[in-house]
């Protein structure tokens, strides 16, 4: 417990130093959106940020190792998360939404220029 507590306090110090480059603001907003307090404990935000960064580092490393040299593609990421159906379905949903937004913008720009 003491080791964990000192680890969190060290992370909290690092968090304060790297606040400008961190995901803290977004994490706080997401935590609030999922029912947490509007001002959650800094330690909670730091812990979640550390988990996110570790996950992204792991998935990026695996994607680089399996894909084309020095490149990560969407297909590489989808291949890595295909065993987790919830993540896979959400990623596919976001990709489809992104395509729909691109098409809508393109259509809007074409309408704008043709008028």
URTA-V302384 format. One record per backbone hydrogen bond with DSSP energy under -1.0 kcal/mol. CO is the residue of the C=O (numbers start at 1). NH is the residue of the N-H. If there is no record, write none. Layout:
# URTA-V302384
CO:NH, CO:NH
This chain:
# URTA-V302384
1:5, 2:6, 3:7, 4:8, 5:9, 6:10, 7:11, 8:12, 9:13, 10:14, 11:15, 12:16, 13:17, 14:18, 18:21, 23:27, 24:28, 25:29, 26:30, 27:31, 28:32, 29:33, 30:34, 31:36, 32:35, 41:45, 42:46, 43:47, 44:48, 45:49, 46:50, 47:51, 48:52, 49:53, 50:54, 51:55, 52:56, 53:57, 54:58, 55:59, 56:60, 57:61, 58:62, 59:63, 60:64, 61:65, 62:66, 63:67, 68:71, 73:77, 74:78, 75:79, 76:80, 77:81, 81:84, 84:88, 85:89, 86:90, 87:91, 88:92, 89:93, 90:94, 91:95, 92:96, 93:97, 94:98, 95:99, 96:100, 97:101, 98:102, 99:103, 100:104, 101:105, 102:106, 103:107, 104:108, 105:109, 106:110, 107:111, 108:112, 109:113, 110:114
